[in-house]
């Protein structure tokens, strides 16, 4: 019989992609998500997903038979790129719903993902979950250098594979939507430091790894580069940076697809962690 999964802050269900690709038999997959557009993506790809809505309205005592709880709790309050309000930030307080779920249900397995943060916050999460957070970059598995912490009671193999040969060049589509030089000059004159840095470093990124995809779309997007030409990533290239299947987010606008993907998990990284599920 397959496992029963509860995924909090499920987004576009990248965890479900990972489990499916690993060949894990899923009996029931419950998802808690409030973004309607993200839910559309999940239900298109996994129509049997049972959506539970807002995590604040879930009675975890009703899900005692869950085998695996997963969550990528909202990270804005922890992130070095944010104000670092941490547990005082309303979004990051949702982390405690994950703690509540784990303590109430006591699943065989659990997995929490979050961003790089201050050591004091890491220590608090370590203590609350009873496991040490493990720092992993998706550069070991993909063309994106996405740095994240993972808390799990599964053993994590830290002998990561060498993915140096997987670069943005190897996932690049044959696309000629190159931006006019006037547009590049205009972008370089704007106040967005991330945009400027991504333009200036585009050649280096193409031969190594792309920086972390964020949810903010073109304002923070990396650029694909070729012989003094720049363009934004195609939706398919964004999916490949997160190691999602091609076309996974198809059917929505570029900005929505970018936001979903930027909010999501790097699938190959999650597969590496969940591969120990028996």
N, C-alpha and C positions, 0 to 999 in steps of 0.2 A: 504493500500500500504506500502511496506517495506521501510526501510531507505537507504539512499545513503551514503557510507563511503569512505573517502579518508585517506589512511594510508601511511604516509611518513616514509622512512627507514623501510619498512615493514618486512624485514628479511624473516622468514619462516611463517609469517602471524599468529603469536600467538594470536593477537587481534581478528582475524577472527574466530579462534578456540573458544575463549571465547564468542563472540557474538552468534555463532552457538549453543554452549552448553547452553547458556541462553535462547535459543528459540527466539532470536530477528530476525524478518523477514528482511532479507537483499535484497533490490532491486538490488543495484549495489555496487560492492566493487572495488574501484580503489586502486592500490598499486604502490608506487614508490620505486624501489629497483634496485641496479646495480650489485649485486652478482648473477651471472648466476646459481650457484649451489643452492643458497637459493630460487631463482625463480622456479627451477625445483621442489623443495619440495612443495612450495605453489601450483603450478599448478597441481601436482599429487593429492593433497588433495582437492583443490578448483579450478577445471578447468575453472570455470566461472569468475575467477579473471581477471580484466583488468589491465595489466601491463603498466605503464606510463614511465618507465625508470628513468633517472637521474632527481632528484628533481630540479636541476638548470635549466632545460629546460622546466619546467611546467609553463604554463600561467594560474594562479589560477583564473583569471576572467572567464575562460571557465567552471568553476565548481561551479557556484553560488548556485546550488541546493543541495549541500552536506549538510547532517544533522549532521555528526560526522566526526571530524578530529582527528586522532590518530598519535602519533609519539613517538618513543624511539630514540631520536636524538643521533648521535655518541657522546660517553661520554669520550673519552680518554683524552681530554684537561681539563676536570673537575675532574677526578678521583684522589683520594688521592694516588692511586697506580701509577699514571702517573706523568708527570712533572708539572701538574697544570698550564698550560699556559692559560687555560680557554678560553675567547673569542678571544684570539690571536692565538689559535690553529685552523688550517684550517678545521679540522674535526668538532670541536665544533661550528665553525661559521655557520655550517649548521642548528644549532638551530634557527637562524634568518629566515630560510626558513619556519619553522613552524609558527613563529610569523607572517610572511608575509601572509601565507595561512589563518590563523585565522582572521587577520585584513581584508583581501580581501574578503573572503567568508562569514564571520560572521555566522558560523554554530550554530545550536542549542546547540550542545555539542562539547567539545574538551577534549583531554587527552594527556598529555605529561609525559613521564617517563624519569628519569635520576638517576645517581649515587649519593652517599653521596659526598658532596662537601663543600667548605668553605662557611660560612654564608654570606659573601659579594656577592658571586655568586648567592646564593639562593635569596637574596634580589633583585638582578637585575632581575632575572626571575620572581619573584613575581610581581614586578612593571610592567614589560612588558606585562604580561598576565592578570594582575588584579585579581589574586587569590593567596592564600597562598599555597606553596608546603606542602604536607602531607607526613610525613615519615612513611613508612610501611615496615615491614619485612615479607617475605613469610613464616616465621616460624609459623605464625598463620594459614596457609592453607596447608602446605606441609612439607616434610622432609628436606627442605633446608632453611637455614637462609640467605635469599637474601635481603639485605637492599637497599631500593630505595626510591627516592622522586617522588611524583606524583602531577601534577598540573592539575586540572580539574574544570569545572563549575558545575559538578555533585556533589550533597551532598555525602560525604563519611561517612559511618557509622563506627565510631572508636570503637564500641563495638565488637572487633574482636573475632572470635570463638577460643576455646581452642583446639589446635591441638597437644598437648603434646604426645598423643598416636601415632601420625604419626611420625615414626622415620625411618632412613635408613633400619633398620631391617625389617620393615613392608612392604617395597617396594622391598626387595632383591629377585633377581632371584636365582634359583637353578643352580649355575655356579661353576665349579671347576677349573677355570683358575687361581689358586693361583700361585703367583710368587715364584720362588726359593729363599731361604734365601740369597743366594749369590747376587741375583739381588737387594734385599732390602738393603743389606749391601753396595752395590755399590751406590745405590741411596742416602743413608744416608751420603755417602762420597762426594757427589757432592755439587756444590755451590748453588743449588736451595733451598733457605730457605723455600719456600712454600711447596716443595716436602717433605723436612725433617719434617716440622711441621705437614703435613697431615699424614705422617707415624706415628709419635709419638703420635698424638692425635686421631688416627683412632678408637680406642676402645671407647673413649668418644663420638666421633661423632656418632658412630653406635647406641648409646643409647639416643641421643638427636637430633641434627640436623647437616646436612652437611654444610660446609661453602659454600659461593657463588661460583657457577660454573662460570668460566671465559672462554673466547673463545680460550685460548692458548693450550688446549688439555692436554696431559699427563704431561707436565711440571708443571702444576698447579692443576692437578686432585686430588680430594679427593680419599681416598682408602677405599674399603670395607674390613672389618676385621672379622676374626673368629678364635679364639683359636690360637693366635700367627701365623696367616696366613694373608697375605695381597693380594689384587688384585685390578686392576683398575675397575671402574664401567663398566657394559655392556652398549651398546647404549640404551637398554630398560630402564635400571635403571636411566640413564641420563634423558631420557624423563620423567620418573616418578618424578624425582626431580624437574623438571619444570612443572609437572602435565600436560604434553602433552599426547595424546593418545599413547598407545603402538604401535610401528612401524611407527609413524608419519614421521620420517626422513629416513625410510628404503630405501635402494637402492644406498647409497653412502658410501664412506669409513668411518672408525671409526673417523679419525681426522676431516673430513668434518662435520660429524654428530655432533661431540663434539663442533666444532666451531659454527655451526648453533644454537645449543641448548644453549650454553654459551652466545651467542649474543641475545638470545630471551627473552621473558617475561615469568614470572611464571603465567600460565593460571588461576589458581584459585584465585590469587591475583587480576588479571584484571577483572575476573568475579565479584568479590566482589565490585569493583569500578563501573563497568558498569551495575550492577543489577538495578540501578535506571532509566535506559533508558526506556522511555514510548513509 
